[in-house]
């Protein structure tokens, strides 16, 4: 019986030691994850700041580009519309030309 009592105490103590080792291991793992999270948070904040600066600079560059396009754009040539846009324009010209042709052609 004394052997069983010692064995039980040993089992209880071994279980307690195992739980304690697991607890310390978890404490260490938690501290490592906290440190990693802090590093990642700082990196995310730096990336966010850099992203905001880049977006602001992009907006400035786009504004400059648009302004330069307006300054350097050559004047567009005038485009005359098709016949349907100026009704009667072609018929007057044709009639006048035909009348002159008839006069110069003679009998």
C-alpha positions in Angstrom: 0.0 0.0 0.0 2.8 2.4 0.7 4.0 1.8 -2.8 0.6 2.9 -4.3 0.5 6.0 -2.2 4.0 7.0 -3.4 3.0 6.2 -6.9 -0.1 8.3 -6.7 1.8 11.3 -5.3 4.4 10.9 -8.0 1.6 10.8 -10.7 0.0 13.9 -9.2 3.3 15.7 -9.0 4.3 14.7 -12.6 0.9 15.9 -13.8 1.4 19.2 -11.9 4.9 19.6 -13.4 3.7 18.9 -16.9 0.9 21.5 -16.5 3.4 24.0 -15.1 5.8 23.4 -18.0 3.0 23.8 -20.5 1.9 27.0 -18.8 5.4 28.5 -19.0 5.7 27.4 -22.6 2.4 29.1 -23.4 3.6 32.3 -21.6 6.7 32.2 -23.8 4.6 31.7 -26.9 2.3 34.5 -26.0 5.2 36.9 -25.5 6.7 35.9 -28.8 3.4 36.4 -30.6 2.9 39.8 -28.9 6.4 40.9 -30.1 5.6 39.7 -33.6 2.3 41.5 -33.6 4.0 44.7 -32.5 6.5 44.4 -35.4 3.8 43.7 -37.9 1.7 46.6 -36.6 4.6 49.0 -37.0 5.2 47.7 -40.5 1.6 48.1 -41.4 1.6 51.7 -40.1 4.7 52.5 -42.1 3.2 50.9 -45.2 -0.1 52.9 -44.7 1.8 56.1 -44.3 3.9 55.4 -47.5 0.7 54.5 -49.4 -1.0 57.8 -48.4 2.1 59.8 -49.5 2.3 57.9 -52.8 -1.4 58.6 -53.5 -1.0 62.3 -52.7 2.0 62.5 -55.0 0.2 60.6 -57.7 -2.7 63.1 -57.6 -0.2 66.0 -57.9 1.5 64.3 -60.9 -1.8 63.7 -62.6 -2.8 67.4 -62.1 0.6 68.5 -63.6 0.2 66.0 -66.5 -3.3 67.4 -67.3 -2.1 71.0 -67.2 0.9 70.2 -69.4 -1.4 68.4 -71.9 -3.6 71.5 -72.1 -0.5 73.7 -72.7 1.1 71.5 -75.3 -1.9 70.4 -77.2 -1.7 71.7 -80.8 -4.8 73.6 -82.0 -7.3 71.2 -83.6 -8.0 71.8 -87.3 -11.4 73.0 -88.2 -13.6 70.2 -89.3 -16.3 70.9 -91.8 -19.4 68.9 -91.5 -20.9 66.5 -94.0 -23.5 67.5 -96.5 -26.4 66.5 -94.2 -25.2 69.0 -91.6 -25.6 72.0 -94.0 -28.7 71.3 -96.0 -28.8 73.1 -99.3 -25.1 74.0 -99.3 -24.1 71.6 -102.0 -27.2 72.3 -104.1 -26.5 76.1 -104.3 -22.9 75.5 -105.3 -23.9 73.0 -107.9 -26.7 75.2 -109.3 -24.4 78.2 -109.5 -21.7 76.2 -111.2 -24.1 74.7 -113.6 -25.5 78.1 -114.5 -22.0 79.5 -115.2 -21.1 76.4 -117.2 -24.2 76.9 -119.3 -23.3 80.5 -119.9 -19.7 79.8 -120.9 -20.6 76.8 -123.0 -22.6 78.9 -125.3 -24.7 77.7 -128.3 
